[in-house]
Amino acid sequence: AALVILLMTLANIAMIVRFLPWRLRLPEPDEIEPVRTLHGARRIISRVYFLYFCYNLFYSGATFTFAFLTLQRFGFSSRENSVLFLVIGVCVLFIQGFAVPKIVARWGAAVSCMAAIAFGIFGFAFMGWEHDLGTFILGCAGVALFVAIITPSLMTLLTHCVIPDQVGRTLAKYRTIGALGCSAGTFLFGLVYFKFGALAAFTCATVGLIPLLFIARTFPRRGHRTGV
């Protein structure tokens, strides 16, 4: 099933690249000051796409192996796993609905993105390396913050580099790349988990996020008007 989804996603990307060309705008001088050229805007969009792909790759892979990990390590039943997923989902909903708008407005999207990745690094490390249930729950909280903050932060960075009438097409590419990351993550992390175990899978997620922190540092910081 994962291979079918992967092939369908690749076909979707091919159609978008072939039939939906980019149309970028130059930000105003008081918006994202470091971005002064069309090449700069395109570079930002490419990096946002890459980060979104990696986010979905690591998060979907960790989610896929999550139930196996809790069953193997803590003896969780299907009901207990469902409750834990529900709690994490409610936390993400609360953070995105109430905290993220204030965080992005105060810090800017670029700094918020770096903070989210840092939460993800510690979250995946605690989930994969610790055998204490309390530390594992703390890792789940870190991953919930990672998920809740990074998506709107990347979306903010993306939309400020695209002219309004092209936002829909750009977001279509954005979502398709995310779907590719999800299908690839489920497939690859499933192989890693069943071949090498939970420690290897979550170590891959932890180590894989570290370079993304340096990529996020290259994003332009808050402007005067956009909050980016």
Steps between C-alpha positions, in 0.01 A plus 500: 500500500784741586661434161173571318461828689862587423450440125177699495668789679790501253252509213323791668828691535583436133165645393543807720853567375390454138178701501528749790800732442629725779412868512684675779493857621774709654416594859472867581811656659333521842370142492784246488805718477762235415297381198583748224486285185278252326773242556483570874125442509534178302777382737278558802213306342730208412626482857148519641401211272803300616430561868135407456599179324744409779246589770243264347765234439614487862165564665305245294775245551499555875120488511496172308741336745346668806244228575758224464736686731246553780383139475851360510642731764206578731244233414238752387174362370328631187266701721787659693674588174179658371467709817862614472452596134184688596681693774783591263248614238314718750831654611591580139154649442526717810854617422418585138176672588610710795878508538645488148350828373655681796830314465537577129392861552757547777793300365439503126456194277872429455579487872179305567610245242838456672330462838265237360789296360679520835187367673488218245863402559453468874157340461616222268811443713296459820249273328760274344775483759321507836323206663334704771133570428515853640792593274324338207190716562730804518636398160144478368442855623812617314380337179157659547665843521708417194192408296290790625755775431690398187208470257360854543853640514593345165166606355565859603844500341360348183203728444708816542713403198212434257264739326139466625353341187763225509461405867261214417736341248800543727315341791399211273869431440567547870234246600607253233860511619369442852303197380815365338682540831221318686496202266880477488528536878248224569678265262859576600447520875298179491799326342742652751280416798439136412862448395687689774244590767349813654831651611630510143177645361475784750873565483461554125221749568703679767821525299312584181344810656835651602603622150154653459579731789784654299284528189233681702764749616539617140141623482451878515407626843197703593420794274331821605159413369459134418611343826730268307 
